[in-house]
Amino acid sequence: MSASDANSKIGIHDSEEEVREKINEAFCPQGETEENGVLEYMEYLIFPILEQKDEEFVVERPEKYGGDLKYSNYNDLEADFVEEELHPQDLKNAAGKTLAEILRPIRERFEDEEELMNRAYPDSE
């Protein structure tokens, strides 16, 4: 995921669907941590916010695939990902959902601030 690529950059004005689509398209090869955009979002954005809120990261999965996974810290999630206990698509689905939920109140706050959004994101009109 790169800020220079508008199709991969996630902005506070992106809809929940756009956030999920961008996460879903992110580079996230099974078991690999190097240059893995989804894991970077998890480590540097999602987990710090969840930790402040004293919440766990939940990966919802059907029972036939082992059921839900819950993580209270990034290191445990990364370990499961490297050991291939956590599939990239399951991670992407949960990361997209969680990030969209994190961004929702921010996006809603600025929906009525059109001038501010135009100044912050001049190319998004």
C-alpha positions in Angstrom: 0.0 0.0 0.0 1.5 3.3 -1.1 0.5 6.9 -0.6 1.7 7.6 -4.1 -0.9 5.2 -5.5 -4.4 6.7 -5.1 -6.0 3.3 -5.5 -4.2 1.9 -2.5 -4.0 4.9 -0.2 -6.7 4.9 2.5 -8.0 8.3 3.4 -10.3 9.5 6.2 -12.9 10.4 3.5 -13.0 6.8 2.1 -16.3 4.9 2.5 -16.3 1.7 4.5 -16.6 -0.2 1.2 -13.6 1.6 -0.2 -11.5 0.9 2.9 -12.4 -2.8 2.7 -11.7 -3.0 -1.0 -8.3 -1.3 -0.6 -7.3 -3.6 2.2 -8.5 -6.6 0.2 -6.3 -5.7 -2.7 -3.2 -5.1 -0.5 0.0 -7.2 -0.8 -0.3 -9.8 1.9 1.4 -13.1 0.9 0.8 -16.0 3.2 3.4 -16.3 6.0 5.5 -13.3 4.8 6.0 -10.3 6.9 8.4 -8.2 4.7 6.7 -5.3 2.9 3.3 -6.6 3.9 1.0 -3.6 3.9 -1.8 -5.3 5.8 0.6 -6.3 8.7 2.0 -2.7 8.7 -1.5 -1.3 9.2 -2.1 -3.9 11.9 1.1 -3.1 13.8 1.3 0.7 13.5 -2.4 1.8 13.3 -5.0 -0.8 14.3 -3.3 -2.4 17.3 -2.3 0.9 18.9 -5.9 2.1 18.7 -7.4 -1.1 19.9 -5.0 -1.2 22.8 -6.0 2.3 23.8 -9.6 1.2 23.7 -8.8 -2.0 25.6 -10.3 -4.1 22.8 -9.1 -7.2 21.0 -8.7 -7.7 17.3 -11.2 -10.3 16.2 -10.9 -12.4 13.1 -14.3 -13.9 12.4 -14.1 -17.4 10.7 -16.6 -20.2 10.3 -16.2 -23.1 12.7 -15.2 -25.4 9.8 -12.1 -23.2 9.4 -11.3 -23.2 13.1 -13.7 -20.5 14.4 -12.9 -17.0 15.4 -9.5 -15.8 16.4 -8.9 -13.1 19.0 -5.6 -11.1 19.4 -4.8 -8.7 22.2 -1.4 -7.8 20.6 0.4 -7.6 17.3 3.1 -10.1 18.1 0.6 -13.0 18.6 -1.1 -12.1 15.3 2.1 -12.0 13.4 3.2 -15.3 14.9 0.0 -17.0 13.8 0.3 -15.4 10.3 3.9 -16.6 9.9 2.9 -20.1 11.1 0.0 -20.0 8.6 -2.6 -20.4 11.3 -4.1 -17.1 10.1 -4.9 -17.0 6.4 -4.3 -13.7 4.5 -7.9 -13.4 3.3 -9.2 -13.8 6.9 -6.7 -11.2 8.0 -7.7 -8.8 5.2 -11.4 -9.2 5.9 -10.9 -8.5 9.6 -8.5 -5.7 9.1 -10.7 -4.0 6.5 -13.7 -4.2 8.8 -11.8 -2.9 11.9 -10.2 -0.1 10.0 -13.5 1.0 8.5 -15.0 1.0 12.1 -12.0 3.1 13.4 -12.4 5.6 10.6 -16.2 5.9 10.8 -16.4 8.6 13.5 -13.7 10.6 11.9 -15.3 10.5 8.5 -18.7 11.3 9.9 -17.2 14.3 11.8 -15.8 15.8 8.7 -18.8 15.1 6.4 -20.2 18.5 7.3 -16.8 20.2 6.9 -16.6 20.3 3.1 -14.2 23.3 3.0 -11.8 21.6 5.4 -11.9 18.3 3.4 -11.3 20.2 0.1 -8.2 21.8 1.6 -6.9 18.5 3.1 -7.7 16.5 0.0 -7.7 18.9 -2.9 -7.6 16.1 -5.5 -10.5 14.1 -4.2 -13.3 16.3 -5.5 
